[in-house]
Amino acid sequence: MKTITSRDNPLYKDLKHLAGSSQARRKAGQTLLDGVHLCQSYLALRGAPLHCIVAEGALANPEVADIIMQCESAHAYVTAMPDALYNALSQVEHGVGLMFLIATPVLAAPGVLTASAVLLDNLQDPGNVGSILRSAAAAGITQVYCSSGTAFCWSPKVLRAAMGAHFVVDIHENVDLAELVKAAAIPVLATSGYATQRLYDVDLARPVAWLLGHEGQGVAHDLLALATHQVVIPHLGQIESLNVAACAAVCFFEQLRQIQSK
């Protein structure tokens, strides 16, 4: 284990840049996982990180100590630093004091849709994107395709909201969703508050692609026109619509219910 004590340390400067800039994360093809749960999930599902960074005040934490031991056993770099330096990197208030530097996956260009998938059209809120990834993973959906206008999936806020889902799903970003939908070999279901077909009246016991849109404007009109079905989730009361992440969870688990009922 090495120790950093200065803000002028080159590694620290690089970490600070990554922590504060989505553009820097995209350019470097790297991101930071902050917290014990994300780091444990990464170790279990993807293996050792590029670098393990720990606050000196966290070294006595048994969970942190165990993660450090696993990293060192896998010959990963481990660096400790004073709490003040670590806290300037972390975006988690009152966090444990542990983060991983990892490489973001580089995936092949999307092929024809044949397995259940999620298509995200211009979703802006990182919390919504992360929640949708988490629900998709929990429902057994492993393919996610994001338009260029969707929040960067490897940002700290999306990572925290997804709670490890990133490590069990394949996330394709900057995808031309129109071309993907046109070539799809499975039904594409777009959610819309103006649709007349109820979600519960559609046969979902088969692979489908879920097309979810912007929090305020919904799925773009050109994509809606390409979808096989436009579906609505019936609801009571005076609320106009569901939050997109809640809508996604209802859709995914209705599909799972139908599959398991066969």
C-alpha positions as CSV (number, residue, x, y, z in Angstrom):
1,M,0.0,0.0,0.0
2,K,1.3,3.4,-1.0
3,T,0.4,6.8,0.6
4,I,-0.4,10.2,-0.9
5,T,0.0,13.2,1.3
6,S,-0.1,16.1,-1.2
7,R,-2.7,17.6,-3.5
8,D,0.1,18.0,-6.1
9,N,0.6,14.3,-6.4
10,P,0.0,13.4,-10.1
11,L,-2.3,10.5,-9.3
12,Y,-4.3,12.7,-7.0
13,K,-4.7,15.4,-9.6
14,D,-5.9,12.7,-12.1
15,L,-8.4,11.4,-9.6
16,K,-9.7,14.9,-8.8
17,H,-10.2,15.6,-12.4
18,L,-12.2,12.4,-12.9
19,A,-14.3,13.0,-9.8
20,G,-15.4,16.4,-10.9
21,S,-15.9,16.1,-14.7
22,S,-18.2,13.8,-16.8
23,Q,-16.2,14.9,-19.8
24,A,-13.0,13.7,-18.2
25,R,-14.5,10.4,-17.4
26,R,-15.8,9.9,-20.9
27,K,-12.4,10.9,-22.4
28,A,-10.4,8.7,-20.1
29,G,-12.7,5.7,-20.3
30,Q,-12.6,5.5,-16.5
31,T,-14.8,6.3,-13.5
32,L,-14.8,6.1,-9.7
33,L,-16.9,3.7,-7.6
34,D,-17.5,5.3,-4.2
35,G,-18.5,3.2,-1.2
36,V,-18.2,-0.3,0.2
37,H,-21.3,-1.8,-1.6
38,L,-20.2,-0.7,-5.1
39,C,-16.7,-1.9,-4.5
40,Q,-17.8,-5.2,-3.1
41,S,-20.1,-5.7,-6.1
42,Y,-17.3,-4.9,-8.5
43,L,-14.9,-7.3,-6.9
44,A,-17.5,-10.1,-6.9
45,L,-18.7,-9.6,-10.4
46,R,-15.9,-8.0,-12.4
47,G,-12.7,-8.7,-10.4
48,A,-9.9,-6.3,-9.3
49,P,-10.1,-2.5,-10.0
50,L,-7.4,-0.5,-11.7
51,H,-6.7,1.2,-8.3
52,C,-8.2,1.1,-4.8
53,I,-8.2,4.4,-3.0
54,V,-8.8,4.5,0.8
55,A,-9.0,7.3,3.4
56,E,-6.7,6.7,6.3
57,G,-9.6,7.0,8.7
58,A,-11.3,4.0,7.0
59,L,-8.3,1.6,7.4
60,A,-9.7,0.2,10.7
61,N,-13.1,-0.6,9.2
62,P,-13.4,-4.4,8.9
63,E,-15.2,-4.3,5.5
64,V,-12.7,-1.9,4.1
65,A,-9.8,-3.9,5.4
66,D,-11.3,-7.1,3.7
67,I,-11.7,-5.3,0.4
68,I,-8.1,-4.0,0.6
69,M,-6.8,-7.5,1.3
70,Q,-8.7,-8.8,-1.8
71,C,-7.2,-6.1,-3.9
72,E,-3.7,-6.7,-2.7
73,S,-4.2,-10.5,-3.3
74,A,-5.1,-9.7,-6.9
75,H,-2.0,-7.4,-7.2
76,A,-4.2,-4.3,-7.7
77,Y,-2.7,-0.9,-6.7
78,V,-3.8,0.4,-3.3
79,T,-3.3,3.9,-2.2
80,A,-4.2,5.6,1.2
81,M,-4.5,9.3,1.8
82,P,-5.5,11.6,4.6
83,D,-9.2,12.0,5.1
84,A,-9.2,15.6,4.0
85,L,-7.7,14.7,0.6
86,Y,-10.1,11.8,0.2
87,N,-13.1,13.9,1.1
88,A,-12.2,16.4,-1.6
89,L,-12.6,13.5,-4.1
90,S,-15.7,11.9,-2.8
91,Q,-19.2,13.0,-3.7
92,V,-20.7,10.8,-1.0
93,E,-21.5,12.8,2.2
94,H,-20.5,10.9,5.3
95,G,-19.2,8.0,3.2
96,V,-17.0,5.2,4.5
97,G,-13.8,6.3,2.8
98,L,-13.3,3.8,0.0
99,M,-13.4,4.0,-3.8
100,F,-12.2,2.1,-6.8
101,L,-10.8,3.5,-10.1
102,I,-12.1,1.3,-12.9
103,A,-12.2,1.2,-16.6
104,T,-15.6,1.7,-18.2
105,P,-16.5,-1.2,-20.5
106,V,-16.0,-0.9,-24.3
107,L,-18.7,-2.8,-26.0
108,A,-19.1,-3.9,-29.7
109,A,-21.6,-1.9,-31.8
110,P,-25.2,-2.9,-31.1
111,G,-26.5,-5.8,-33.2
112,V,-30.1,-6.8,-34.0
113,L,-32.4,-6.9,-30.9
114,T,-33.3,-10.5,-30.2
115,A,-33.4,-10.6,-26.4
116,S,-35.3,-8.4,-23.9
117,A,-33.8,-5.0,-23.7
118,V,-34.3,-1.4,-22.5
119,L,-34.0,1.6,-24.8
120,L,-33.6,5.0,-23.0
121,D,-34.5,8.0,-25.1
122,N,-33.0,11.3,-23.8
123,L,-33.5,10.6,-20.1
124,Q,-31.9,13.4,-18.2
125,D,-32.1,12.5,-14.5
126,P,-29.2,10.3,-13.3
127,G,-31.3,9.0,-10.5
128,N,-33.9,7.8,-12.9
129,V,-31.4,6.2,-15.2
130,G,-29.7,4.4,-12.2
131,S,-33.1,3.2,-10.9
132,I,-34.0,1.8,-14.3
133,L,-30.7,0.0,-14.6
134,R,-31.3,-1.5,-11.2
135,S,-34.9,-2.6,-12.0
136,A,-33.8,-4.1,-15.3
137,A,-31.0,-6.1,-13.7
138,A,-33.4,-7.4,-11.0
139,A,-35.9,-8.4,-13.7
140,G,-33.3,-10.3,-15.7
141,I,-32.9,-7.8,-18.5
142,T,-29.2,-7.5,-19.4
143,Q,-29.2,-5.2,-22.5
144,V,-29.5,-1.4,-22.2
145,Y,-29.2,1.0,-25.1
146,C,-29.0,4.8,-24.5
147,S,-29.4,7.7,-26.9
148,S,-26.8,10.4,-27.0
149,G,-29.0,12.7,-25.0
150,T,-29.4,10.3,-22.0
151,A,-27.4,10.9,-18.8
152,F,-23.9,9.3,-18.8
153,C,-24.4,5.9,-17.2
154,W,-21.0,5.8,-15.6
155,S,-21.4,9.1,-13.7
156,P,-21.3,8.8,-9.8
157,K,-25.0,9.6,-9.4
158,V,-26.1,6.9,-11.8
159,L,-23.7,4.4,-10.3
160,R,-25.0,5.1,-6.8
161,A,-28.7,4.8,-7.9
162,A,-28.0,1.5,-9.7
163,M,-26.4,-0.2,-6.7
164,G,-24.2,-2.5,-8.7
165,A,-26.5,-3.1,-11.7
166,H,-23.8,-1.8,-14.0
167,F,-21.8,-5.0,-13.4
168,V,-24.5,-7.4,-14.5
169,V,-25.9,-5.5,-17.6
170,D,-24.4,-4.5,-20.9
171,I,-24.8,-0.7,-21.3
172,H,-24.5,0.7,-24.9
173,E,-24.3,4.5,-25.0
174,N,-24.7,7.1,-27.9
175,V,-26.9,4.6,-29.8
176,D,-29.1,5.6,-32.8
177,L,-32.3,4.2,-31.3
178,A,-34.3,4.7,-34.5
179,E,-32.0,2.4,-36.4
180,L,-32.0,-0.1,-33.6
181,V,-35.9,-0.1,-33.5
182,K,-36.2,-0.4,-37.2
183,A,-34.0,-3.5,-37.3
184,A,-35.4,-5.2,-34.2
185,A,-36.4,-8.8,-34.4
186,I,-38.6,-8.5,-31.4
187,P,-41.6,-6.3,-30.5
188,V,-40.7,-2.8,-29.3
189,L,-43.1,-1.4,-26.7
190,A,-43.1,2.3,-26.1
191,T,-44.7,3.7,-22.9
192,S,-47.0,6.7,-23.5
193,G,-49.6,8.4,-21.3
194,Y,-51.7,8.9,-24.5
195,A,-51.7,5.2,-25.5
196,T,-55.0,3.3,-25.5
197,Q,-53.5,-0.2,-25.2
198,R,-53.1,-1.3,-21.6
199,L,-49.8,-2.8,-20.5
200,Y,-51.6,-5.7,-19.0
201,D,-53.3,-6.6,-22.3
202,V,-50.1,-7.3,-24.2
203,D,-48.4,-10.7,-24.4
204,L,-45.1,-10.1,-22.6
205,A,-44.2,-13.8,-22.1
206,R,-41.5,-13.4,-24.8
207,P,-38.5,-11.1,-25.5
208,V,-39.5,-7.5,-25.9
209,A,-37.7,-4.1,-26.1
210,W,-38.9,-1.4,-23.7
211,L,-38.7,2.1,-25.1
212,L,-38.7,4.7,-22.4
213,G,-38.6,8.5,-22.9
214,H,-37.6,11.9,-21.5
215,E,-39.0,12.7,-18.0
216,G,-41.2,15.5,-19.3
217,Q,-41.7,15.0,-23.0
218,G,-41.8,11.2,-23.1
219,V,-40.6,9.1,-26.1
220,A,-39.8,11.3,-29.2
221,H,-42.6,11.2,-31.8
222,D,-40.4,9.6,-34.5
223,L,-39.5,6.8,-32.2
224,L,-43.1,6.3,-31.1
225,A,-44.1,5.9,-34.7
226,L,-41.6,3.1,-35.1
227,A,-42.7,1.1,-32.0
228,T,-44.6,-2.1,-32.4
229,H,-46.9,-1.1,-29.5
230,Q,-47.7,2.0,-27.5
231,V,-48.8,1.0,-24.0
232,V,-50.1,2.8,-21.0
233,I,-50.1,1.8,-17.3
234,P,-53.6,2.4,-15.9
235,H,-53.8,4.4,-12.7
236,L,-56.3,6.1,-10.5
237,G,-56.4,9.5,-8.9
238,Q,-55.5,13.0,-10.2
239,I,-51.8,12.3,-11.0
240,E,-51.2,12.7,-14.7
241,S,-48.5,10.1,-15.0
242,L,-45.9,7.9,-13.2
243,N,-42.3,8.8,-12.8
244,V,-40.3,7.1,-15.6
245,A,-38.3,4.9,-13.3
246,A,-41.5,3.7,-11.5
247,C,-43.1,3.1,-15.0
248,A,-40.1,1.0,-16.0
249,A,-40.3,-1.1,-12.9
250,V,-44.0,-1.9,-13.4
251,C,-43.3,-2.8,-17.1
252,F,-40.3,-5.1,-16.3
253,F,-42.0,-6.9,-13.5
254,E,-45.2,-7.4,-15.4
255,Q,-43.1,-9.1,-18.1
256,L,-41.4,-11.2,-15.4
257,R,-44.8,-12.1,-13.9
258,Q,-46.2,-13.3,-17.3
259,I,-43.0,-15.3,-18.0
260,Q,-43.1,-17.0,-14.7
261,S,-46.9,-17.7,-15.0
262,K,-46.5,-19.8,-18.1
